[in-house]
Amino acid sequence: MHYPANTYPDQRQPLAGNTHFKPYGAYEVARCVVEGIKANQLELAKWLRDTPAFNPAQPDPLSAWQWPDSPRSAVVKPDGN
């Protein structure tokens, strides 16, 4: 997760955290996990709804993907990096 300075209000310093995904990356990884659940016919698959097939070799185009920031987001980097 890397954001240049001034990406968020009052964020004067760049944010760099190598322990977290940006929302797009997290979403794509979650889609891979869902495909693994389905491919391995895990019992958990019965709870999956509206999960179109996903090919990790052809991820969703970043330019077409949108995820609104949480209104509770903060500019303070969490501990742990």
Backbone as JSON, one array per atom type, in Angstrom:
{
  "sequence": "MHYPANTYPDQRQPLAGNTHFKPYGAYEVARCVVEGIKANQLELAKWLRDTPAFNPAQPDPLSAWQWPDSPRSAVVKPDGN",
  "N": [[0.85, -1.15, 0.0], [0.91, 1.93, -1.1], [0.81, 5.35, -1.03], [1.06, 8.52, -2.46], [2.15, 11.69, -1.03], [-0.37, 13.91, 0.12], [-2.57, 12.52, -0.85], [-4.74, 12.07, 0.7], [-6.81, 14.21, 2.77], [-4.96, 16.44, 4.82], [-2.71, 14.81, 4.8], [0.47, 14.94, 4.69], [2.8, 13.6, 4.27], [4.23, 10.91, 2.32], [2.59, 7.72, 2.28], [3.63, 4.53, 3.06], [3.27, 1.22, 3.21], [4.19, -1.97, 3.53], [2.8, -4.16, 4.35], [0.17, -4.33, 3.81], [-2.53, -4.59, 1.43], [-3.65, -2.48, -1.22], [-7.09, -1.51, -1.72], [-7.93, -2.51, -4.3], [-6.02, -4.57, -4.87], [-6.5, -6.27, -2.68], [-9.12, -7.02, -3.22], [-8.78, -8.44, -5.65], [-7.14, -10.56, -4.75], [-8.94, -11.74, -2.98], [-10.81, -12.66, -4.83], [-9.31, -14.67, -6.03], [-9.1, -16.45, -3.87], [-11.78, -17.18, -3.58], [-12.13, -18.54, -6.02], [-10.43, -20.71, -5.5], [-11.81, -21.94, -3.41], [-14.11, -22.77, -4.75], [-12.99, -24.42, -6.77], [-11.88, -26.47, -5.29], [-14.06, -27.6, -4.24], [-15.03, -27.04, -1.66], [-16.93, -27.22, 1.38], [-17.72, -24.76, 2.19], [-18.3, -23.42, -0.16], [-21.02, -23.52, -0.71], [-22.11, -21.28, 0.38], [-21.42, -19.19, -1.19], [-22.39, -16.58, -3.32], [-23.42, -15.19, -6.41], [-20.85, -15.16, -7.71], [-18.94, -14.65, -10.2], [-16.95, -16.47, -12.6], [-13.4, -16.37, -12.33], [-10.3, -15.51, -13.67], [-7.09, -15.49, -12.71], [-4.98, -14.81, -14.37], [-6.03, -12.92, -15.96], [-6.78, -10.31, -14.63], [-9.24, -8.02, -13.25], [-9.6, -4.95, -15.0], [-7.73, -2.28, -13.76], [-8.37, 0.35, -14.33], [-11.12, 0.3, -14.67], [-12.09, -0.34, -12.25], [-13.51, 0.44, -9.11], [-13.58, 1.56, -5.79], [-15.02, 2.96, -3.12], [-13.5, 5.06, -0.67], [-13.58, 4.41, 2.81], [-15.66, 6.28, 4.99], [-14.59, 6.39, 7.45], [-11.88, 6.23, 7.25], [-8.41, 6.79, 7.98], [-5.56, 8.97, 8.04], [-3.37, 8.19, 9.37], [-0.78, 5.96, 9.52], [-1.02, 2.5, 10.27], [0.52, 0.67, 13.01], [3.12, -1.81, 12.61], [4.67, -2.21, 10.33]],
  "CA": [[0.0, 0.0, 0.0], [1.74, 3.13, -1.22], [0.06, 6.53, -1.45], [1.88, 9.72, -2.42], [1.72, 12.76, -0.14], [-1.58, 14.66, -0.26], [-3.63, 11.68, -1.4], [-5.86, 12.29, 1.61], [-6.71, 15.5, 3.47], [-3.99, 16.55, 5.92], [-1.66, 13.79, 4.68], [1.58, 15.67, 4.07], [3.89, 12.65, 4.0], [3.81, 9.7, 1.6], [2.31, 6.54, 3.1], [4.19, 3.32, 2.47], [3.09, 0.09, 4.1], [4.37, -3.2, 2.75], [2.09, -5.26, 4.99], [-1.25, -4.23, 3.47], [-2.9, -4.37, 0.05], [-4.64, -1.45, -1.53], [-8.37, -2.2, -1.91], [-7.98, -3.28, -5.56], [-5.25, -5.79, -4.71], [-7.21, -7.14, -1.74], [-10.28, -7.56, -3.94], [-8.31, -9.45, -6.61], [-6.71, -11.72, -3.97], [-10.17, -12.39, -2.5], [-11.4, -13.41, -5.95], [-8.51, -15.89, -6.16], [-9.5, -17.33, -2.77], [-13.11, -17.72, -3.93], [-11.93, -19.55, -7.07], [-9.87, -21.89, -4.85], [-12.9, -22.6, -2.67], [-14.98, -23.44, -5.73], [-12.24, -25.46, -7.47], [-11.65, -27.58, -4.37], [-15.39, -28.04, -3.81], [-15.12, -26.98, -0.21], [-18.29, -27.06, 1.87], [-17.94, -23.31, 2.26], [-18.77, -22.94, -1.47], [-22.48, -23.41, -0.74], [-22.49, -19.95, 0.86], [-21.01, -18.19, -2.18], [-23.47, -16.13, -4.2], [-23.05, -14.21, -7.43], [-19.4, -15.12, -7.86], [-18.59, -15.05, -11.56], [-15.64, -17.11, -12.76], [-12.29, -15.42, -12.3], [-9.02, -16.03, -14.14], [-6.06, -14.59, -12.19], [-4.12, -14.34, -15.47], [-6.72, -11.79, -16.58], [-7.46, -9.59, -13.54], [-10.1, -6.91, -13.63], [-8.78, -3.77, -15.32], [-7.68, -1.29, -12.69], [-9.04, 1.58, -14.78], [-12.57, 0.13, -14.59], [-12.42, -0.76, -10.9], [-13.68, 1.55, -8.19], [-13.95, 1.21, -4.43], [-14.99, 4.22, -2.37], [-12.85, 5.05, 0.64], [-14.47, 4.42, 3.97], [-15.69, 7.58, 5.66], [-13.86, 6.27, 8.71], [-10.46, 6.04, 6.98], [-7.53, 7.73, 8.66], [-4.3, 9.18, 7.35], [-2.32, 7.68, 10.22], [-0.38, 4.6, 9.15], [-1.06, 1.61, 11.44], [1.77, 0.03, 13.42], [3.31, -3.17, 12.12], [5.51, -2.32, 9.15]],
  "C": [[0.91, 1.22, 0.0], [0.87, 4.25, -1.76], [1.0, 7.74, -1.4], [1.32, 10.74, -1.43], [0.51, 13.46, -0.74], [-2.63, 13.83, -0.98], [-4.91, 11.88, -0.59], [-5.71, 13.65, 2.29], [-5.74, 15.42, 4.66], [-2.91, 15.48, 5.92], [-0.49, 14.42, 3.93], [2.74, 14.77, 3.68], [3.37, 11.49, 3.15], [3.53, 8.58, 2.6], [2.87, 5.33, 2.37], [4.07, 2.21, 3.5], [3.17, -1.2, 3.3], [3.7, -4.4, 3.39], [0.61, -5.28, 4.63], [-1.42, -4.05, 1.97], [-3.71, -3.09, -0.06], [-5.96, -2.19, -1.75], [-8.44, -3.02, -3.19], [-7.23, -4.6, -5.42], [-5.92, -6.78, -3.76], [-8.41, -7.8, -2.41], [-9.85, -8.66, -4.91], [-7.83, -10.71, -5.89], [-7.92, -12.48, -3.44], [-10.84, -13.18, -3.61], [-10.63, -14.7, -6.2], [-8.89, -16.91, -5.09], [-10.85, -17.97, -3.08], [-12.97, -18.78, -5.02], [-11.36, -20.83, -6.48], [-10.92, -22.66, -4.07], [-13.77, -23.38, -3.64], [-14.25, -24.62, -6.39], [-12.03, -26.7, -6.59], [-12.94, -28.13, -3.77], [-15.5, -28.1, -2.28], [-16.57, -26.74, 0.22], [-18.69, -25.58, 1.95], [-18.52, -22.75, 0.95], [-20.28, -22.78, -1.52], [-22.96, -22.04, -0.3], [-22.1, -18.84, -0.12], [-22.18, -17.87, -3.1], [-22.93, -15.13, -5.19], [-21.54, -14.05, -7.55], [-19.04, -15.59, -9.27], [-17.19, -15.66, -11.61], [-14.56, -16.04, -12.85], [-11.02, -16.12, -12.75], [-7.94, -15.08, -13.65], [-5.1, -14.08, -13.26], [-4.74, -13.16, -16.2], [-7.49, -11.03, -15.49], [-8.36, -8.48, -14.09], [-9.24, -5.7, -13.97], [-8.87, -2.73, -14.2], [-8.44, -0.02, -13.07], [-10.55, 1.51, -14.66], [-13.04, -0.18, -13.17], [-12.53, 0.45, -9.99], [-14.15, 1.04, -6.84], [-13.9, 2.5, -3.62], [-14.27, 4.05, -1.04], [-13.9, 5.07, 1.73], [-14.5, 5.82, 4.56], [-14.94, 7.57, 6.98], [-12.36, 6.08, 8.49], [-9.65, 7.13, 7.66], [-6.24, 7.87, 7.87], [-3.12, 8.68, 8.17], [-2.03, 6.24, 9.84], [-0.43, 3.7, 10.38], [0.31, 1.05, 11.76], [1.89, -1.32, 12.74], [4.16, -3.28, 10.89], [6.95, -2.11, 9.54]]
}
